[in-house]
Amino acid sequence: MKKLMAWFKDEEGQGMVEYGLLIGLIAVVVVVALLVLGPRIRDMFQSAADNLTTAAAAT
């Protein structure tokens, strides 16, 4: 019984679990940010490409 209680009180992996949760949270935030900002970024690059095409055609 003492070994079982000692096993439950063991906190060696606690730090790694916390880092894992933090990395998971950061990954979720990055995915959400890309889903929200993705269309805007695509439109900005498309606008720049259109302007370059127009400028090249005018010369």
C-alpha distance matrix in Angstrom:
0.0 3.8 5.4 5.1 6.3 8.6 9.9 10.9 12.6 14.4 18.0 19.9 21.4 22.2 25.7 26.5 25.6 27.9 30.6 30.4 30.7 33.6 35.4 35.0 36.6 39.4 40.0 40.4 42.8 44.8 45.2 46.2 48.7 50.2 50.6 52.3 54.4 55.1 58.2 59.7 59.2 60.7 63.7 64.2 64.4 66.6 68.9 69.2 69.9 72.6 74.2 74.3 75.9 78.5 79.3 79.8 82.0 84.2 85.1
3.8 0.0 3.8 5.4 5.1 6.1 8.5 10.0 10.6 12.2 15.9 17.8 19.8 20.6 23.8 25.0 24.5 26.5 29.2 29.4 29.9 32.5 34.4 34.4 35.9 38.5 39.4 40.0 42.1 44.2 44.8 45.9 48.1 49.7 50.4 52.0 53.9 54.7 58.0 59.2 58.6 60.3 63.2 63.6 63.7 66.1 68.4 68.4 69.3 72.0 73.5 73.6 75.3 77.8 78.5 79.0 81.4 83.4 84.2
5.4 3.8 0.0 3.8 5.5 5.0 6.1 8.7 9.9 10.4 14.2 15.5 17.3 18.7 21.8 22.6 22.3 24.7 27.1 27.0 27.9 30.6 32.1 32.2 34.0 36.4 37.1 37.9 40.2 42.0 42.6 44.0 46.2 47.6 48.3 50.1 51.9 52.5 55.8 57.2 56.3 58.0 61.0 61.3 61.3 63.7 66.1 66.1 66.8 69.6 71.1 71.1 72.7 75.4 76.0 76.4 78.8 80.9 81.6
5.1 5.4 3.8 0.0 3.8 5.4 5.0 6.4 8.8 10.0 13.6 15.3 16.4 17.4 21.0 21.5 20.7 23.1 25.7 25.3 25.9 28.8 30.4 30.1 31.8 34.5 35.1 35.6 38.0 39.9 40.3 41.5 43.9 45.3 45.8 47.6 49.6 50.2 53.5 54.9 54.3 55.8 58.8 59.3 59.4 61.7 64.0 64.2 64.9 67.6 69.2 69.3 70.9 73.5 74.3 74.7 77.0 79.1 80.0
6.3 5.1 5.5 3.8 0.0 3.8 5.4 5.2 6.3 8.7 12.1 14.6 16.0 16.4 19.8 21.1 20.1 22.0 24.9 25.0 25.2 27.9 29.9 29.7 31.0 33.8 34.8 35.1 37.3 39.4 40.0 41.0 43.3 45.0 45.5 47.1 49.1 49.9 53.2 54.4 53.8 55.6 58.5 58.9 59.2 61.5 63.7 63.9 64.8 67.5 68.9 69.1 70.9 73.3 74.1 74.6 77.0 79.0 79.9
8.6 6.1 5.0 5.4 3.8 0.0 3.8 5.5 5.1 6.2 9.9 11.8 13.9 14.6 17.8 19.1 18.8 20.7 23.3 23.7 24.4 26.8 28.6 28.9 30.4 32.8 33.9 34.6 36.7 38.6 39.5 40.7 42.7 44.3 45.2 46.7 48.5 49.3 52.7 53.7 53.0 54.8 57.8 58.0 58.1 60.6 62.8 62.7 63.7 66.5 67.8 67.9 69.7 72.2 72.8 73.3 75.8 77.8 78.5
9.9 8.5 6.1 5.0 5.4 3.8 0.0 3.8 5.5 5.2 8.8 10.3 11.5 12.8 16.1 16.8 16.3 18.6 21.1 21.0 21.9 24.5 26.1 26.1 27.9 30.4 31.1 31.9 34.2 36.0 36.6 38.0 40.1 41.6 42.4 44.1 45.9 46.5 49.9 51.1 50.3 52.0 55.1 55.3 55.4 57.8 60.1 60.1 60.9 63.7 65.1 65.2 66.9 69.4 70.1 70.5 72.9 75.0 75.8
10.9 10.0 8.7 6.4 5.2 5.5 3.8 0.0 3.8 5.5 8.2 10.8 11.5 11.6 15.3 16.3 15.0 17.0 20.0 19.9 20.1 22.8 24.8 24.5 25.9 28.7 29.6 30.0 32.2 34.3 34.9 35.9 38.2 39.8 40.5 42.0 43.9 44.8 48.0 49.2 48.7 50.5 53.4 53.7 54.0 56.4 58.5 58.7 59.7 62.3 63.7 64.0 65.7 68.1 68.9 69.5 71.8 73.8 74.7
12.6 10.6 9.9 8.8 6.3 5.1 5.5 3.8 0.0 3.8 6.2 9.4 11.0 10.6 13.9 15.7 15.0 16.3 19.3 19.9 20.1 22.4 24.6 24.9 26.0 28.5 29.9 30.5 32.2 34.4 35.4 36.4 38.3 40.2 41.0 42.4 44.1 45.2 48.5 49.4 48.8 50.8 53.6 53.7 54.1 56.7 58.7 58.7 59.8 62.5 63.8 64.0 65.9 68.3 68.8 69.5 72.0 73.8 74.7
14.4 12.2 10.4 10.0 8.7 6.2 5.2 5.5 3.8 0.0 3.8 5.9 8.0 8.6 11.6 13.1 13.1 14.8 17.3 17.9 18.8 21.0 22.8 23.4 24.9 27.0 28.3 29.3 31.1 32.9 34.0 35.4 37.1 38.8 39.9 41.4 42.9 43.8 47.3 48.2 47.3 49.2 52.2 52.2 52.3 55.0 57.1 56.9 57.9 60.8 62.0 62.0 63.9 66.4 66.9 67.4 70.0 71.9 72.6
18.0 15.9 14.2 13.6 12.1 9.9 8.8 8.2 6.2 3.8 0.0 3.8 5.6 5.2 8.0 10.0 10.2 11.4 13.8 14.9 15.8 17.5 19.5 20.4 21.7 23.7 25.2 26.3 27.9 29.7 31.1 32.4 33.9 35.7 37.0 38.3 39.7 40.7 44.2 44.9 44.0 46.1 49.0 48.9 49.1 51.8 53.8 53.6 54.7 57.6 58.7 58.7 60.7 63.2 63.6 64.2 66.8 68.6 69.2
19.9 17.8 15.5 15.3 14.6 11.8 10.3 10.8 9.4 5.9 3.8 0.0 3.8 5.6 7.1 8.3 9.7 11.4 12.8 14.0 15.7 17.3 18.6 19.9 21.7 23.2 24.5 26.1 27.8 29.1 30.5 32.2 33.6 35.0 36.6 38.2 39.3 40.0 43.6 44.4 43.2 45.2 48.2 48.0 47.9 50.7 52.8 52.3 53.4 56.4 57.4 57.3 59.3 61.9 62.2 62.6 65.3 67.1 67.6
21.4 19.8 17.3 16.4 16.0 13.9 11.5 11.5 11.0 8.0 5.6 3.8 0.0 3.8 5.6 5.3 6.3 8.7 10.1 10.6 12.4 14.4 15.4 16.5 18.5 20.1 21.1 22.7 24.6 25.9 27.1 28.8 30.4 31.7 33.1 34.9 36.1 36.7 40.3 41.2 40.0 41.9 45.0 44.9 44.8 47.5 49.7 49.3 50.3 53.2 54.4 54.3 56.2 58.8 59.2 59.6 62.2 64.2 64.8
22.2 20.6 18.7 17.4 16.4 14.6 12.8 11.6 10.6 8.6 5.2 5.6 3.8 0.0 3.8 5.5 5.2 6.3 8.7 9.9 10.6 12.4 14.3 15.3 16.6 18.5 20.0 21.2 22.8 24.5 25.9 27.2 28.8 30.5 31.8 33.2 34.5 35.5 39.0 39.8 38.8 40.9 43.8 43.7 43.9 46.6 48.6 48.4 49.6 52.4 53.5 53.6 55.6 58.0 58.5 59.1 61.7 63.5 64.2
25.7 23.8 21.8 21.0 19.8 17.8 16.1 15.3 13.9 11.6 8.0 7.1 5.6 3.8 0.0 3.8 5.4 5.1 6.3 8.6 9.9 10.6 12.3 14.2 15.4 16.6 18.4 20.1 21.2 22.6 24.5 26.0 27.0 28.7 30.5 31.7 32.7 33.7 37.3 37.8 36.7 38.9 41.8 41.4 41.6 44.5 46.3 45.9 47.2 50.1 51.0 51.0 53.2 55.6 55.8 56.5 59.2 60.9 61.5
26.5 25.0 22.6 21.5 21.1 19.1 16.8 16.3 15.7 13.1 10.0 8.3 5.3 5.5 3.8 0.0 3.8 5.4 5.1 6.1 8.6 9.8 10.5 12.2 14.2 15.3 16.4 18.4 20.0 21.0 22.5 24.4 25.6 26.9 28.6 30.3 31.2 31.9 35.5 36.3 35.0 36.9 40.0 39.8 39.7 42.5 44.6 44.1 45.1 48.1 49.2 49.1 51.1 53.6 54.0 54.5 57.1 59.0 59.6
25.6 24.5 22.3 20.7 20.1 18.8 16.3 15.0 15.0 13.1 10.2 9.7 6.3 5.2 5.4 3.8 0.0 3.8 5.4 5.0 6.2 8.6 9.8 10.4 12.3 14.2 15.2 16.5 18.4 19.9 21.1 22.6 24.3 25.8 27.0 28.7 30.0 30.8 34.3 35.2 34.3 36.2 39.2 39.2 39.3 41.9 44.0 43.9 44.9 47.7 49.0 49.1 51.0 53.4 54.0 54.6 57.0 59.0 59.8
27.9 26.5 24.7 23.1 22.0 20.7 18.6 17.0 16.3 14.8 11.4 11.4 8.7 6.3 5.1 5.4 3.8 0.0 3.8 5.4 5.1 6.2 8.6 9.8 10.6 12.3 14.2 15.4 16.6 18.4 20.1 21.3 22.6 24.5 25.9 27.1 28.3 29.5 33.0 33.6 32.7 34.9 37.7 37.6 38.0 40.7 42.5 42.4 43.7 46.5 47.5 47.8 49.8 52.1 52.6 53.4 55.9 57.6 58.5
30.6 29.2 27.1 25.7 24.9 23.3 21.1 20.0 19.3 17.3 13.8 12.8 10.1 8.7 6.3 5.1 5.4 3.8 0.0 3.8 5.4 5.0 6.1 8.5 9.8 10.5 12.2 14.3 15.4 16.5 18.4 20.1 21.0 22.5 24.4 25.8 26.6 27.5 31.1 31.7 30.5 32.6 35.6 35.2 35.4 38.2 40.1 39.8 41.0 43.9 44.9 44.9 47.0 49.4 49.8 50.4 53.0 54.8 55.5
30.4 29.4 27.0 25.3 25.0 23.7 21.0 19.9 19.9 17.9 14.9 14.0 10.6 9.9 8.6 6.1 5.0 5.4 3.8 0.0 3.8 5.4 5.1 6.1 8.6 9.9 10.5 12.4 14.3 15.3 16.5 18.5 20.0 21.1 22.7 24.4 25.6 26.1 29.7 30.7 29.5 31.4 34.4 34.4 34.4 37.0 39.2 39.1 40.0 42.8 44.2 44.2 46.0 48.5 49.1 49.7 52.1 54.1 54.9
30.7 29.9 27.9 25.9 25.2 24.4 21.9 20.1 20.1 18.8 15.8 15.7 12.4 10.6 9.9 8.6 6.2 5.1 5.4 3.8 0.0 3.8 5.5 5.0 6.2 8.6 9.8 10.6 12.4 14.3 15.4 16.6 18.4 20.1 21.2 22.6 24.1 25.1 28.5 29.4 28.7 30.7 33.5 33.7 34.1 36.6 38.6 38.7 39.9 42.5 43.8 44.1 46.0 48.2 49.0 49.8 52.1 53.9 55.0
33.6 32.5 30.6 28.8 27.9 26.8 24.5 22.8 22.4 21.0 17.5 17.3 14.4 12.4 10.6 9.8 8.6 6.2 5.0 5.4 3.8 0.0 3.8 5.4 5.1 6.2 8.6 10.0 10.7 12.4 14.4 15.5 16.5 18.5 20.1 21.2 22.2 23.5 27.0 27.5 26.6 28.9 31.6 31.4 31.9 34.7 36.4 36.4 37.8 40.4 41.5 41.8 43.9 46.1 46.6 47.5 50.0 51.6 52.6
35.4 34.4 32.1 30.4 29.9 28.6 26.1 24.8 24.6 22.8 19.5 18.6 15.4 14.3 12.3 10.5 9.8 8.6 6.1 5.1 5.5 3.8 0.0 3.8 5.4 5.1 6.1 8.7 9.9 10.5 12.3 14.3 15.3 16.5 18.4 20.0 20.8 21.5 25.1 25.8 24.6 26.6 29.6 29.5 29.6 32.3 34.3 34.1 35.2 38.0 39.2 39.4 41.3 43.7 44.3 44.9 47.4 49.2 50.1
35.0 34.4 32.2 30.1 29.7 28.9 26.1 24.5 24.9 23.4 20.4 19.9 16.5 15.3 14.2 12.2 10.4 9.8 8.5 6.1 5.0 5.4 3.8 0.0 3.8 5.4 5.1 6.3 8.7 9.9 10.7 12.4 14.3 15.5 16.7 18.5 19.9 20.4 23.9 25.0 24.2 26.0 28.9 29.2 29.5 31.8 34.0 34.2 35.2 37.8 39.2 39.6 41.3 43.6 44.5 45.2 47.4 49.4 50.5
36.6 35.9 34.0 31.8 31.0 30.4 27.9 25.9 26.0 24.9 21.7 21.7 18.5 16.6 15.4 14.2 12.3 10.6 9.8 8.6 6.2 5.1 5.4 3.8 0.0 3.8 5.4 5.1 6.3 8.7 10.0 10.7 12.3 14.4 15.5 16.6 18.1 19.4 22.7 23.4 23.0 25.1 27.7 28.0 28.7 31.1 32.9 33.3 34.6 37.0 38.3 38.9 40.8 42.8 43.7 44.7 46.9 48.6 49.8
39.4 38.5 36.4 34.5 33.8 32.8 30.4 28.7 28.5 27.0 23.7 23.2 20.1 18.5 16.6 15.3 14.2 12.3 10.5 9.9 8.6 6.2 5.1 5.4 3.8 0.0 3.8 5.4 5.1 6.2 8.7 10.0 10.5 12.3 14.3 15.3 16.1 17.3 20.8 21.3 20.4 22.7 25.4 25.3 25.8 28.5 30.2 30.3 31.7 34.3 35.4 35.9 37.9 40.0 40.6 41.6 44.0 45.6 46.7
40.0 39.4 37.1 35.1 34.8 33.9 31.1 29.6 29.9 28.3 25.2 24.5 21.1 20.0 18.4 16.4 15.2 14.2 12.2 10.5 9.8 8.6 6.1 5.1 5.4 3.8 0.0 3.8 5.4 5.1 6.2 8.6 9.8 10.6 12.4 14.3 15.2 15.6 19.2 20.2 19.2 21.0 24.0 24.2 24.4 26.8 29.0 29.2 30.1 32.7 34.2 34.5 36.3 38.6 39.4 40.2 42.4 44.3 45.4
40.4 40.0 37.9 35.6 35.1 34.6 31.9 30.0 30.5 29.3 26.3 26.1 22.7 21.2 20.1 18.4 16.5 15.4 14.3 12.4 10.6 10.0 8.7 6.3 5.1 5.4 3.8 0.0 3.8 5.5 5.2 6.2 8.5 10.0 10.6 12.3 14.1 14.8 18.1 19.3 19.0 20.7 23.4 24.1 24.7 26.8 28.8 29.5 30.6 32.8 34.4 35.1 36.7 38.7 39.9 40.9 42.8 44.7 46.1
42.8 42.1 40.2 38.0 37.3 36.7 34.2 32.2 32.2 31.1 27.9 27.8 24.6 22.8 21.2 20.0 18.4 16.6 15.4 14.3 12.4 10.7 9.9 8.7 6.3 5.1 5.4 3.8 0.0 3.8 5.5 5.2 6.1 8.6 9.9 10.5 11.9 13.4 16.7 17.2 17.0 19.3 21.6 21.9 22.9 25.2 26.9 27.5 28.9 31.1 32.4 33.3 35.1 37.0 37.9 39.2 41.2 42.8 44.3
44.8 44.2 42.0 39.9 39.4 38.6 36.0 34.3 34.4 32.9 29.7 29.1 25.9 24.5 22.6 21.0 19.9 18.4 16.5 15.3 14.3 12.4 10.5 9.9 8.7 6.2 5.1 5.5 3.8 0.0 3.8 5.5 5.1 6.1 8.6 9.9 10.3 11.1 14.7 15.3 14.4 16.6 19.3 19.4 19.9 22.4 24.3 24.6 25.9 28.3 29.6 30.2 32.1 34.1 35.0 36.0 38.2 39.9 41.2
45.2 44.8 42.6 40.3 40.0 39.5 36.6 34.9 35.4 34.0 31.1 30.5 27.1 25.9 24.5 22.5 21.1 20.1 18.4 16.5 15.4 14.4 12.3 10.7 10.0 8.7 6.2 5.2 5.5 3.8 0.0 3.8 5.4 5.2 6.2 8.6 9.9 9.9 13.3 14.8 14.3 15.7 18.5 19.4 19.8 21.7 23.9 24.7 25.5 27.7 29.5 30.2 31.6 33.8 35.0 35.9 37.8 39.7 41.2
46.2 45.9 44.0 41.5 41.0 40.7 38.0 35.9 36.4 35.4 32.4 32.2 28.8 27.2 26.0 24.4 22.6 21.3 20.1 18.5 16.6 15.5 14.3 12.4 10.7 10.0 8.6 6.2 5.2 5.5 3.8 0.0 3.8 5.4 5.1 6.1 8.5 9.6 12.4 13.6 14.0 15.7 17.9 19.0 20.1 21.8 23.6 24.8 26.0 27.8 29.4 30.6 32.0 33.8 35.2 36.5 38.1 39.9 41.6
48.7 48.1 46.2 43.9 43.3 42.7 40.1 38.2 38.3 37.1 33.9 33.6 30.4 28.8 27.0 25.6 24.3 22.6 21.0 20.0 18.4 16.5 15.3 14.3 12.3 10.5 9.8 8.5 6.1 5.1 5.4 3.8 0.0 3.8 5.5 5.1 5.8 7.8 10.8 11.2 11.2 13.6 15.7 16.1 17.4 19.5 21.0 21.9 23.5 25.4 26.7 27.8 29.6 31.2 32.4 33.8 35.6 37.2 38.8
50.2 49.7 47.6 45.3 45.0 44.3 41.6 39.8 40.2 38.8 35.7 35.0 31.7 30.5 28.7 26.9 25.8 24.5 22.5 21.1 20.1 18.5 16.5 15.5 14.4 12.3 10.6 10.0 8.6 6.1 5.2 5.4 3.8 0.0 3.8 5.4 5.2 5.0 8.6 9.8 9.2 10.8 13.5 14.2 14.9 16.9 18.9 19.7 20.8 22.9 24.5 25.4 26.9 28.9 30.1 31.2 33.0 34.8 36.4
50.6 50.4 48.3 45.8 45.5 45.2 42.4 40.5 41.0 39.9 37.0 36.6 33.1 31.8 30.5 28.6 27.0 25.9 24.4 22.7 21.2 20.1 18.4 16.7 15.5 14.3 12.4 10.6 9.9 8.6 6.2 5.1 5.5 3.8 0.0 3.8 5.8 5.4 7.7 9.8 10.4 11.3 13.6 15.2 16.2 17.4 19.4 20.9 21.8 23.4 25.4 26.6 27.7 29.5 31.2 32.3 33.8 35.6 37.5
52.3 52.0 50.1 47.6 47.1 46.7 44.1 42.0 42.4 41.4 38.3 38.2 34.9 33.2 31.7 30.3 28.7 27.1 25.8 24.4 22.6 21.2 20.0 18.5 16.6 15.3 14.3 12.3 10.5 9.9 8.6 6.1 5.1 5.4 3.8 0.0 3.8 5.8 7.2 8.1 9.7 11.4 12.7 14.1 15.9 17.1 18.5 20.2 21.7 22.9 24.5 26.2 27.5 28.9 30.5 32.1 33.5 35.0 37.0
54.4 53.9 51.9 49.6 49.1 48.5 45.9 43.9 44.1 42.9 39.7 39.3 36.1 34.5 32.7 31.2 30.0 28.3 26.6 25.6 24.1 22.2 20.8 19.9 18.1 16.1 15.2 14.1 11.9 10.3 9.9 8.5 5.8 5.2 5.8 3.8 0.0 3.8 5.7 5.3 6.2 8.7 10.1 10.7 12.6 14.3 15.5 16.8 18.5 20.0 21.4 22.9 24.5 25.9 27.2 28.8 30.5 31.9 33.8
55.1 54.7 52.5 50.2 49.9 49.3 46.5 44.8 45.2 43.8 40.7 40.0 36.7 35.5 33.7 31.9 30.8 29.5 27.5 26.1 25.1 23.5 21.5 20.4 19.4 17.3 15.6 14.8 13.4 11.1 9.9 9.6 7.8 5.0 5.4 5.8 3.8 0.0 3.8 5.5 5.2 6.1 8.6 10.0 10.8 12.2 14.2 15.6 16.5 18.2 20.1 21.3 22.5 24.3 25.9 27.0 28.6 30.4 32.2
58.2 58.0 55.8 53.5 53.2 52.7 49.9 48.0 48.5 47.3 44.2 43.6 40.3 39.0 37.3 35.5 34.3 33.0 31.1 29.7 28.5 27.0 25.1 23.9 22.7 20.8 19.2 18.1 16.7 14.7 13.3 12.4 10.8 8.6 7.7 7.2 5.7 3.8 0.0 3.8 5.5 5.0 6.1 8.6 10.0 10.3 12.1 14.2 15.2 16.1 18.2 19.9 20.8 22.2 24.1 25.5 26.6 28.4 30.6
59.7 59.2 57.2 54.9 54.4 53.7 51.1 49.2 49.4 48.2 44.9 44.4 41.2 39.8 37.8 36.3 35.2 33.6 31.7 30.7 29.4 27.5 25.8 25.0 23.4 21.3 20.2 19.3 17.2 15.3 14.8 13.6 11.2 9.8 9.8 8.1 5.3 5.5 3.8 0.0 3.8 5.4 5.1 6.2 8.8 9.8 10.5 12.4 14.2 15.2 16.5 18.5 19.9 20.9 22.5 24.4 25.7 27.0 29.1
59.2 58.6 56.3 54.3 53.8 53.0 50.3 48.7 48.8 47.3 44.0 43.2 40.0 38.8 36.7 35.0 34.3 32.7 30.5 29.5 28.7 26.6 24.6 24.2 23.0 20.4 19.2 19.0 17.0 14.4 14.3 14.0 11.2 9.2 10.4 9.7 6.2 5.2 5.5 3.8 0.0 3.8 5.4 5.1 6.4 8.6 9.9 10.8 12.4 14.2 15.5 16.8 18.5 20.0 21.2 22.7 24.5 26.0 27.7
60.7 60.3 58.0 55.8 55.6 54.8 52.0 50.5 50.8 49.2 46.1 45.2 41.9 40.9 38.9 36.9 36.2 34.9 32.6 31.4 30.7 28.9 26.6 26.0 25.1 22.7 21.0 20.7 19.3 16.6 15.7 15.7 13.6 10.8 11.3 11.4 8.7 6.1 5.0 5.4 3.8 0.0 3.8 5.5 5.3 6.1 8.6 10.0 10.5 12.2 14.2 15.4 16.4 18.2 19.9 21.0 22.4 24.3 26.2
63.7 63.2 61.0 58.8 58.5 57.8 55.1 53.4 53.6 52.2 49.0 48.2 45.0 43.8 41.8 40.0 39.2 37.7 35.6 34.4 33.5 31.6 29.6 28.9 27.7 25.4 24.0 23.4 21.6 19.3 18.5 17.9 15.7 13.5 13.6 12.7 10.1 8.6 6.1 5.1 5.4 3.8 0.0 3.8 5.5 5.0 6.0 8.6 9.7 10.3 12.1 14.1 15.1 16.2 18.1 19.8 20.8 22.4 24.6
64.2 63.6 61.3 59.3 58.9 58.0 55.3 53.7 53.7 52.2 48.9 48.0 44.9 43.7 41.4 39.8 39.2 37.6 35.2 34.4 33.7 31.4 29.5 29.2 28.0 25.3 24.2 24.1 21.9 19.4 19.4 19.0 16.1 14.2 15.2 14.1 10.7 10.0 8.6 6.2 5.1 5.5 3.8 0.0 3.8 5.5 5.1 6.3 8.7 9.9 10.7 12.5 14.3 15.4 16.5 18.4 20.1 21.2 23.1
64.4 63.7 61.3 59.4 59.2 58.1 55.4 54.0 54.1 52.3 49.1 47.9 44.8 43.9 41.6 39.7 39.3 38.0 35.4 34.4 34.1 31.9 29.6 29.5 28.7 25.8 24.4 24.7 22.9 19.9 19.8 20.1 17.4 14.9 16.2 15.9 12.6 10.8 10.0 8.8 6.4 5.3 5.5 3.8 0.0 3.8 5.4 5.0 6.1 8.6 9.8 10.6 12.3 14.2 15.3 16.4 18.3 20.0 21.5
66.6 66.1 63.7 61.7 61.5 60.6 57.8 56.4 56.7 55.0 51.8 50.7 47.5 46.6 44.5 42.5 41.9 40.7 38.2 37.0 36.6 34.7 32.3 31.8 31.1 28.5 26.8 26.8 25.2 22.4 21.7 21.8 19.5 16.9 17.4 17.1 14.3 12.2 10.3 9.8 8.6 6.1 5.0 5.5 3.8 0.0 3.8 5.4 5.0 6.1 8.6 9.8 10.5 12.2 14.1 15.2 16.4 18.3 20.4
68.9 68.4 66.1 64.0 63.7 62.8 60.1 58.5 58.7 57.1 53.8 52.8 49.7 48.6 46.3 44.6 44.0 42.5 40.1 39.2 38.6 36.4 34.3 34.0 32.9 30.2 29.0 28.8 26.9 24.3 23.9 23.6 21.0 18.9 19.4 18.5 15.5 14.2 12.1 10.5 9.9 8.6 6.0 5.1 5.4 3.8 0.0 3.8 5.4 5.1 6.2 8.6 9.8 10.5 12.2 14.2 15.3 16.5 18.8
69.2 68.4 66.1 64.2 63.9 62.7 60.1 58.7 58.7 56.9 53.6 52.3 49.3 48.4 45.9 44.1 43.9 42.4 39.8 39.1 38.7 36.4 34.1 34.2 33.3 30.3 29.2 29.5 27.5 24.6 24.7 24.8 21.9 19.7 20.9 20.2 16.8 15.6 14.2 12.4 10.8 10.0 8.6 6.3 5.0 5.4 3.8 0.0 3.8 5.4 5.1 6.2 8.7 9.9 10.5 12.2 14.3 15.4 17.0
69.9 69.3 66.8 64.9 64.8 63.7 60.9 59.7 59.8 57.9 54.7 53.4 50.3 49.6 47.2 45.1 44.9 43.7 41.0 40.0 39.9 37.8 35.2 35.2 34.6 31.7 30.1 30.6 28.9 25.9 25.5 26.0 23.5 20.8 21.8 21.7 18.5 16.5 15.2 14.2 12.4 10.5 9.7 8.7 6.1 5.0 5.4 3.8 0.0 3.8 5.4 5.1 6.2 8.6 9.9 10.5 12.3 14.3 15.8
72.6 72.0 69.6 67.6 67.5 66.5 63.7 62.3 62.5 60.8 57.6 56.4 53.2 52.4 50.1 48.1 47.7 46.5 43.9 42.8 42.5 40.4 38.0 37.8 37.0 34.3 32.7 32.8 31.1 28.3 27.7 27.8 25.4 22.9 23.4 22.9 20.0 18.2 16.1 15.2 14.2 12.2 10.3 9.9 8.6 6.1 5.1 5.4 3.8 0.0 3.8 5.4 5.1 6.1 8.6 9.9 10.6 12.3 14.7
74.2 73.5 71.1 69.2 68.9 67.8 65.1 63.7 63.8 62.0 58.7 57.4 54.4 53.5 51.0 49.2 49.0 47.5 44.9 44.2 43.8 41.5 39.2 39.2 38.3 35.4 34.2 34.4 32.4 29.6 29.5 29.4 26.7 24.5 25.4 24.5 21.4 20.1 18.2 16.5 15.5 14.2 12.1 10.7 9.8 8.6 6.2 5.1 5.4 3.8 0.0 3.8 5.4 5.1 6.1 8.5 9.9 10.6 12.7
74.3 73.6 71.1 69.3 69.1 67.9 65.2 64.0 64.0 62.0 58.7 57.3 54.3 53.6 51.0 49.1 49.1 47.8 44.9 44.2 44.1 41.8 39.4 39.6 38.9 35.9 34.5 35.1 33.3 30.2 30.2 30.6 27.8 25.4 26.6 26.2 22.9 21.3 19.9 18.5 16.8 15.4 14.1 12.5 10.6 9.8 8.6 6.2 5.1 5.4 3.8 0.0 3.8 5.4 5.1 6.0 8.5 9.9 11.0
75.9 75.3 72.7 70.9 70.9 69.7 66.9 65.7 65.9 63.9 60.7 59.3 56.2 55.6 53.2 51.1 51.0 49.8 47.0 46.0 46.0 43.9 41.3 41.3 40.8 37.9 36.3 36.7 35.1 32.1 31.6 32.0 29.6 26.9 27.7 27.5 24.5 22.5 20.8 19.9 18.5 16.4 15.1 14.3 12.3 10.5 9.8 8.7 6.2 5.1 5.4 3.8 0.0 3.8 5.5 5.1 6.1 8.7 10.3
78.5 77.8 75.4 73.5 73.3 72.2 69.4 68.1 68.3 66.4 63.2 61.9 58.8 58.0 55.6 53.6 53.4 52.1 49.4 48.5 48.2 46.1 43.7 43.6 42.8 40.0 38.6 38.7 37.0 34.1 33.8 33.8 31.2 28.9 29.5 28.9 25.9 24.3 22.2 20.9 20.0 18.2 16.2 15.4 14.2 12.2 10.5 9.9 8.6 6.1 5.1 5.4 3.8 0.0 3.8 5.5 5.2 6.3 9.0
79.3 78.5 76.0 74.3 74.1 72.8 70.1 68.9 68.8 66.9 63.6 62.2 59.2 58.5 55.8 54.0 54.0 52.6 49.8 49.1 49.0 46.6 44.3 44.5 43.7 40.6 39.4 39.9 37.9 35.0 35.0 35.2 32.4 30.1 31.2 30.5 27.2 25.9 24.1 22.5 21.2 19.9 18.1 16.5 15.3 14.1 12.2 10.5 9.9 8.6 6.1 5.1 5.5 3.8 0.0 3.8 5.5 5.2 6.7
79.8 79.0 76.4 74.7 74.6 73.3 70.5 69.5 69.5 67.4 64.2 62.6 59.6 59.1 56.5 54.5 54.6 53.4 50.4 49.7 49.8 47.5 44.9 45.2 44.7 41.6 40.2 40.9 39.2 36.0 35.9 36.5 33.8 31.2 32.3 32.1 28.8 27.0 25.5 24.4 22.7 21.0 19.8 18.4 16.4 15.2 14.2 12.2 10.5 9.9 8.5 6.0 5.1 5.5 3.8 0.0 3.8 5.5 5.5
82.0 81.4 78.8 77.0 77.0 75.8 72.9 71.8 72.0 70.0 66.8 65.3 62.2 61.7 59.2 57.1 57.0 55.9 53.0 52.1 52.1 50.0 47.4 47.4 46.9 44.0 42.4 42.8 41.2 38.2 37.8 38.1 35.6 33.0 33.8 33.5 30.5 28.6 26.6 25.7 24.5 22.4 20.8 20.1 18.3 16.4 15.3 14.3 12.3 10.6 9.9 8.5 6.1 5.2 5.5 3.8 0.0 3.8 5.6
84.2 83.4 80.9 79.1 79.0 77.8 75.0 73.8 73.8 71.9 68.6 67.1 64.2 63.5 60.9 59.0 59.0 57.6 54.8 54.1 53.9 51.6 49.2 49.4 48.6 45.6 44.3 44.7 42.8 39.9 39.7 39.9 37.2 34.8 35.6 35.0 31.9 30.4 28.4 27.0 26.0 24.3 22.4 21.2 20.0 18.3 16.5 15.4 14.3 12.3 10.6 9.9 8.7 6.3 5.2 5.5 3.8 0.0 3.8
85.1 84.2 81.6 80.0 79.9 78.5 75.8 74.7 74.7 72.6 69.2 67.6 64.8 64.2 61.5 59.6 59.8 58.5 55.5 54.9 55.0 52.6 50.1 50.5 49.8 46.7 45.4 46.1 44.3 41.2 41.2 41.6 38.8 36.4 37.5 37.0 33.8 32.2 30.6 29.1 27.7 26.2 24.6 23.1 21.5 20.4 18.8 17.0 15.8 14.7 12.7 11.0 10.3 9.0 6.7 5.5 5.6 3.8 0.0
